[in-house]
Amino acid sequence: MARLLNYDLHCHSTASDGLLAPAILVERAAGNGVDILALTDHDEISGLAEARARAAEVGLRFVDGVEVSISWGGITIHVVGLNIDPANAQLQQGLQSIRQGRTERAKKMAQDLARVGIPGSLEGAYAYVDNPNLIGRTHFARFLVEKRYVSDVKSAFQHYLVSGKPGYVPHQWATLQDGLAYIKAGGGVAVLAHPGRYKLTRAEMRKFLGEFKDGGGAGIEVVTSSHSAEQFLEYAILAREFGLLASRGSDFHGPGESRIDLGMLPNLAADLKPVWHDW
């Protein structure tokens, strides 16, 4: 029986909020037995060239990707674009328009944290940023851990950086329609990232998936680090029901910070049609 190839189609480098440089990330993936890797930094494609070059050197098949931030129903949702063309002008312009809002949001987050007695968070968050245009909540989380306001990054989000907590600032990202259009313009396949993380009712999730598919969305992450075993089953059912391709990605950000390492996820259910079926 042929060995199943190890696909990891969702991870982050220092080009957005990961801890490892693109080349080092690729080396770690290869060392973990990954056969096909997609780098999917948040609203940013500047790390792809370095990662692609290192993948060629270590014999790893590389997929150009990105994770696009959109706003839907008052919450932020992430859509991964796979097999994109990084040189596409419409994709580049769309991602730039999304990134422009991050700096202003970061200033507001710092003001909100200062209000509850946490000074210096903007400068502290920037100390963790390699790409100043890509400052985000994870950088603030690392600052909060460093200053011992919380014990780990997960706790930082739970206590400070999610809706209803100090430090959370709602932001209008791209619309679903625009986000899908950017990915489509770049020739990519749009995949809903980690659906189990969104605070949506079952009815709201089904409504979203209907709009997502109608707008050109093609896939859903069934197996990802933030999903429980029950959620693997839940989103496999929705993939079948909506006729969506199934994806598998660790959403790895860095050693010691991510729950599951690159390439260490369970396999997709055998009856699901994987996003890579015609690659």
Helices and strands as residue ranges (DSSP letters): E 7-8, H 22-31, E 36-39, H 48-58, E 61-72, E 75-82, H 89-115, H 121-126, G 132-134, H 137-146, H 153-156, I 157-161, E 174-175, H 176-185, E 189-192, G 195-197, H 202-214, E 219-224, H 229-242, E 245-249
